[in-house]
Amino acid sequence: MLDVTVETESWELVEAFEIARGTLTALPVIVVTLRDADGHEGRAEAAGVDYDGETPASMMAEIERVQSALIASTRDGQVTSHVLRALQTLLPPGGARNALDCALWDLRAKQTGVPAWRTAALASLTPLTTVFTLGLGSEADTRRKARDARHFPLLKLKCDRDRHVDVVRWVREEHPQARVAVDANQSWSRELLERILPQLASLGVEMVEQPVPRGEDAALDGLRAPVPLAADESCTDRASVARLVEWYQYINIKLDKCGGLTEALAMGDQAIALGMQLMVGNMCGTSLGMAPAFLVGQRCGYVDLDGPLLQKHDREHAMSCVNGVMQPPTRALWG
């Protein structure tokens, strides 16, 4: 028998975090806990996909709807590959499936004693350098954030329709050694992109994430971009990957978008087979949310798992991150 518990939490950010589509001051998440009859416990966290209308309430309702069927798919509460496959048919991609999927991975590791990374067929877990993200703000705020982030080697700068090249220039002046990527969060047009890409390239920007609105990716037809482009909002699960090849060089895999570690690993396989490169991202969250994504990050050219660094507090057994170098999660945390 499997016991399923779902709770909601809110994690306060260090300061307001502004992107092209809004400002966040605290992050609401759900936490799923699965317990078997022997006392083994698996946990996972999901923030959901806010721009698709997901909320803690909507994710909890989805989980409640499939809870009985999920329990029925287990044999005496034991998590197997069959159970993970069954979950993929019970729920669509999104935060609810992510929370259940990653909790199942954690529970399976506790039941079998086999770490999740071994089950994922990884050779090992090595430390990863994560980006540190600077949200939008005034020139003074941006310069202050860049100075405060001088110990991070890789920065990702949020941009919008009006704030872009200048943002990069301000950061470059305050932290000239940083590697820099930018994220437009769907706010640019083809015309704007063609105008500013050469300037961004000259400032050393090495990747641009989701420049145009999802669904309007064809606006990139024939674009000769001097900087690689990454699909984020346009890339959800495996069903979305193949059509992105002609426009993007990277896909940004987020567990909340694709619905968990099971799908994320399959997405990575598919993208690599198509000649694309990988990035792993997050919808903010604690170390519990980053831990399964850390496994995905082992194959990624860009790792964006800085969610806990943007918060005032983190969980017990938090993942260690010093100067942007993130250590693998302990088994006490997840997996």
Residue pairs with C-beta under 8 A, 6 or more apart in sequence:
1 36
1 37
1 71
1 76
1 77
2 34
2 35
2 36
2 70
2 71
2 74
2 77
3 34
3 35
3 36
4 32
4 33
4 34
4 63
4 67
4 70
4 71
5 32
5 33
5 34
5 35
6 30
6 31
6 32
6 33
6 60
6 63
6 64
6 99
7 30
7 31
7 33
8 28
8 29
8 30
8 31
8 56
8 60
9 28
9 29
9 30
9 31
10 26
10 27
10 28
10 29
11 26
11 27
11 29
11 284
11 285
11 286
11 311
11 312
11 313
12 25
12 26
12 311
12 312
12 313
13 24
13 25
13 26
13 27
13 284
13 310
13 311
13 312
14 310
14 311
14 312
16 23
16 24
16 25
16 135
17 23
17 24
17 25
17 135
17 284
17 310
18 24
18 135
18 136
18 137
18 158
19 135
19 136
19 158
19 160
19 183
19 185
20 136
20 158
20 159
20 160
20 161
20 184
20 185
20 186
20 187
21 51
21 185
21 186
21 187
24 284
27 47
27 284
27 285
27 307
27 311
28 47
28 55
28 56
29 45
29 46
29 47
29 56
29 285
29 286
29 289
30 45
30 46
30 48
30 56
30 59
30 60
30 63
30 95
30 96
30 99
31 43
31 44
31 45
31 99
31 288
32 43
32 44
32 45
32 46
32 63
32 99
32 100
32 103
33 41
33 42
33 43
33 103
34 41
34 42
34 43
34 103
34 104
34 106
34 107
35 41
36 76
36 77
36 78
36 107
36 111
37 76
37 77
38 77
38 111
40 107
40 110
40 111
41 107
41 110
42 79
42 103
42 104
42 105
42 106
42 107
42 108
42 109
42 110
43 103
43 106
43 288
43 334
44 98
44 99
44 100
44 101
44 102
44 103
44 105
44 106
44 288
44 289
44 292
44 334
45 99
45 102
45 285
45 286
45 288
45 289
46 59
46 95
46 96
46 98
46 99
46 102
46 255
46 256
46 285
46 289
47 95
47 256
47 282
47 283
47 284
47 285
47 289
48 54
48 55
48 56
48 58
48 59
48 94
48 95
48 96
48 256
48 283
49 94
49 95
49 256
49 257
49 283
50 283
51 233
52 94
54 94
54 95
54 96
54 256
58 96
59 94
59 95
59 96
59 99
60 96
62 91
62 94
62 96
62 97
63 96
63 99
63 100
66 87
66 90
66 91
66 100
69 86
69 90
70 83
70 86
70 87
70 90
70 100
71 77
73 82
73 83
73 86
73 87
74 80
74 83
78 111
79 104
79 105
79 107
79 108
79 111
80 108
83 104
84 101
84 104
84 105
84 262
85 262
87 97
87 100
87 101
87 104
87 260
87 262
88 97
88 259
88 262
88 263
90 97
91 97
91 100
91 259
92 259
93 236
93 237
93 257
93 258
93 259
93 263
94 256
94 257
94 259
95 256
95 283
97 259
97 260
97 263
98 255
98 256
98 258
98 259
98 260
99 260
100 260
101 255
101 259
101 260
101 261
101 262
101 263
102 255
102 260
102 261
102 292
102 334
105 116
105 119
105 260
105 261
105 262
105 292
105 335
106 116
106 292
106 334
106 335
108 114
108 116
108 119
109 115
109 116
109 119
109 331
109 335
115 331
115 335
116 261
116 292
116 295
116 334
116 335
117 124
117 125
117 295
117 298
117 328
117 335
120 261
120 265
120 295
122 295
122 298
125 294
125 295
125 298
125 328
126 298
126 328
127 325
127 326
127 327
127 328
128 294
128 297
128 298
128 300
128 303
128 305
128 325
128 326
129 153
129 154
129 303
129 324
129 325
129 326
130 154
130 303
130 304
130 305
130 306
130 309
130 321
130 324
130 325
130 326
131 152
131 154
131 155
131 156
131 181
131 302
131 303
131 304
131 306
131 324
132 149
132 152
132 154
132 155
132 156
132 306
132 309
132 324
133 155
133 156
133 157
133 158
133 183
133 304
133 306
133 310
134 142
134 145
134 146
134 149
134 155
134 156
134 157
134 158
134 171
135 145
135 158
136 142
136 158
136 159
136 160
136 163
136 167
137 145
139 166
139 170
142 167
142 170
142 171
143 170
143 171
143 173
143 174
146 155
146 170
146 171
146 174
146 175
146 178
147 174
147 175
149 155
149 175
149 178
150 174
150 175
150 177
150 178
151 323
151 324
152 178
152 323
152 324
153 177
153 178
153 179
153 323
153 324
154 178
154 179
154 180
154 181
154 324
155 171
155 175
155 178
155 179
155 180
155 181
156 180
156 181
156 182
156 183
156 209
156 304
157 167
157 168
157 171
157 180
157 181
157 182
157 183
158 182
158 183
158 185
159 167
159 182
159 183
159 184
159 185
159 187
159 188
160 184
160 185
160 187
161 187
161 188
161 192
164 182
164 184
164 188
164 192
164 196
164 200
165 196
165 199
165 200
165 203
167 182
168 180
168 182
168 200
168 203
168 205
169 203
171 178
171 180
172 178
172 180
172 203
172 204
179 204
179 206
180 203
180 204
180 205
180 206
181 205
181 206
181 207
181 208
181 209
181 302
182 200
182 205
182 207
182 208
182 209
183 208
183 209
183 210
183 232
184 208
184 209
184 210
184 211
184 212
185 209
185 210
185 232
185 233
186 210
186 211
186 212
186 213
186 214
186 233
188 196
188 211
188 212
189 212
189 219
190 212
190 219
190 220
190 223
193 211
193 212
193 220
193 223
193 225
194 223
197 208
197 225
197 226
197 227
198 226
200 208
200 227
201 226
201 227
205 227
206 227
206 228
207 227
207 228
207 229
207 230
207 250
207 302
208 225
208 227
208 228
208 229
208 230
209 229
209 230
209 232
209 250
209 252
209 279
210 230
210 231
210 232
210 233
210 234
210 252
211 220
211 229
212 219
212 220
213 233
214 233
214 234
215 234
217 231
217 234
217 243
217 244
217 247
217 248
218 247
220 229
220 247
220 248
221 246
221 247
223 247
228 249
228 250
228 277
229 247
229 248
229 249
229 250
230 248
230 249
230 250
230 251
230 252
230 279
230 302
231 244
231 247
231 248
231 250
231 251
231 252
232 252
232 254
232 281
234 240
234 244
234 248
235 241
235 244
235 248
235 251
235 252
235 253
235 257
236 257
236 258
237 257
237 258
237 259
237 263
237 267
238 258
238 263
238 266
238 267
238 270
241 251
241 267
241 270
241 271
241 274
241 276
242 270
242 274
244 251
244 276
245 274
245 275
245 276
248 276
249 276
249 277
250 276
250 277
250 278
250 279
250 301
250 302
251 267
251 271
251 276
251 277
251 278
251 279
252 279
252 280
252 281
252 302
252 304
253 264
253 267
253 268
253 278
253 279
253 280
253 281
253 293
253 296
253 300
254 280
254 281
254 282
254 283
254 293
255 261
255 264
255 282
255 289
255 292
255 293
255 296
256 282
256 283
257 283
258 264
258 267
260 292
261 292
261 293
261 295
261 296
264 280
264 292
264 293
264 296
265 295
265 296
268 278
268 296
268 299
271 277
271 278
272 278
272 299
277 300
277 301
278 296
278 299
278 300
278 301
278 302
279 300
279 301
279 302
279 303
279 304
280 293
280 296
280 297
280 300
280 302
280 303
280 304
280 305
281 293
281 304
281 305
282 289
282 290
282 293
282 304
282 305
282 306
282 307
283 289
283 307
284 307
284 310
284 311
285 307
285 308
286 307
286 308
286 311
286 314
286 315
286 318
287 308
287 314
287 315
287 317
287 318
287 319
287 329
287 333
288 315
288 333
288 334
289 307
290 305
290 307
290 308
290 319
290 326
290 329
291 319
291 329
291 333
291 334
291 335
292 334
292 335
293 305
294 305
294 319
294 326
294 328
294 329
295 335
297 303
297 305
303 326
305 326
306 321
308 314
308 318
308 319
308 321
309 321
315 333
316 332
316 333
317 329
317 330
317 332
317 333
318 333
319 326
319 327
319 328
319 329
319 333
320 326
320 327
321 327
329 335
